[in-house]
Amino acid sequence: MFRRMDPAQIQSLILQAIPGARVEVESDDNVHYTARVVSDRFQGQSRLQRHRVIHEAIGPAMGREIHALSLVLKTPQEAG
């Protein structure tokens, strides 16, 4: 059984790693999450590089408190 993590905790971890980002994190069960992040930091980065930034921000919670994380990562220009 996984420990549960509040979406606000994930949002806080991402904002610590990417100050000024627009971050929305949702979860129906506090085990499976969707995070939408818009940041200039993603400019010139591949999809894999963007995912690594988020995974590094969340750290050891991935695979423990967070069972599944769907990511939508965009620059402000891509977000429109």
C-alpha positions as CSV (number, residue, x, y, z in Angstrom):
1,M,0.0,0.0,0.0
2,F,1.3,3.4,-1.0
3,R,1.4,6.4,1.4
4,R,-0.7,9.1,0.0
5,M,0.6,12.6,-1.0
6,D,-1.6,15.7,-1.3
7,P,-1.4,17.4,-4.7
8,A,-0.4,20.6,-2.9
9,Q,2.7,18.9,-1.7
10,I,3.7,18.0,-5.2
11,Q,2.9,21.5,-6.4
12,S,5.2,22.9,-3.7
13,L,8.1,20.6,-4.6
14,I,7.8,21.6,-8.3
15,L,7.7,25.3,-7.4
16,Q,10.8,24.9,-5.2
17,A,12.6,23.5,-8.2
18,I,11.1,25.9,-10.8
19,P,10.2,29.2,-9.1
20,G,7.7,31.2,-11.1
21,A,6.3,28.2,-12.9
22,R,2.5,27.9,-13.4
23,V,1.8,24.5,-11.7
24,E,-1.5,22.6,-11.4
25,V,-1.6,19.2,-9.8
26,E,-4.7,17.1,-9.6
27,S,-5.6,13.7,-8.2
28,D,-8.8,11.8,-7.6
29,D,-7.2,9.3,-5.1
30,N,-3.9,10.9,-4.0
31,V,-1.9,8.1,-5.6
32,H,-2.4,8.8,-9.3
33,Y,-1.6,12.4,-10.3
34,T,-1.7,14.8,-13.3
35,A,0.6,17.7,-13.2
36,R,0.5,20.6,-15.7
37,V,3.5,22.9,-15.6
38,V,4.2,25.9,-17.7
39,S,7.7,27.4,-17.4
40,D,10.3,29.3,-19.5
41,R,12.8,26.7,-18.1
42,F,11.5,24.2,-20.6
43,Q,12.6,26.3,-23.6
44,G,14.9,24.3,-25.8
45,Q,14.5,21.1,-23.8
46,S,13.3,17.8,-25.1
47,R,10.3,16.1,-23.7
48,L,12.6,13.7,-21.8
49,Q,14.7,16.6,-20.4
50,R,11.5,18.3,-19.1
51,H,10.3,15.1,-17.4
52,R,13.7,14.7,-15.7
53,V,13.4,18.2,-14.2
54,I,10.1,17.2,-12.6
55,H,11.2,13.8,-11.5
56,E,14.3,15.3,-9.9
57,A,12.1,17.9,-8.2
58,I,9.8,15.3,-6.7
59,G,12.7,13.0,-5.7
60,P,12.1,9.9,-3.7
61,A,8.3,10.3,-3.6
62,M,8.2,8.9,-7.1
63,G,7.4,5.2,-6.8
64,R,6.5,5.6,-3.1
65,E,3.8,8.1,-2.4
66,I,3.3,8.8,-6.1
67,H,2.3,5.6,-7.9
68,A,1.6,7.3,-11.3
69,L,2.3,10.8,-12.6
70,S,1.0,12.1,-15.9
71,L,2.9,15.2,-17.0
72,V,1.9,18.1,-19.3
73,L,5.0,20.3,-19.6
74,K,5.0,23.4,-21.8
75,T,6.8,26.7,-22.3
76,P,4.5,29.8,-22.1
77,Q,4.6,30.0,-25.9
78,E,3.5,26.4,-26.3
79,A,0.7,26.9,-23.7
80,G,-0.6,29.9,-25.6
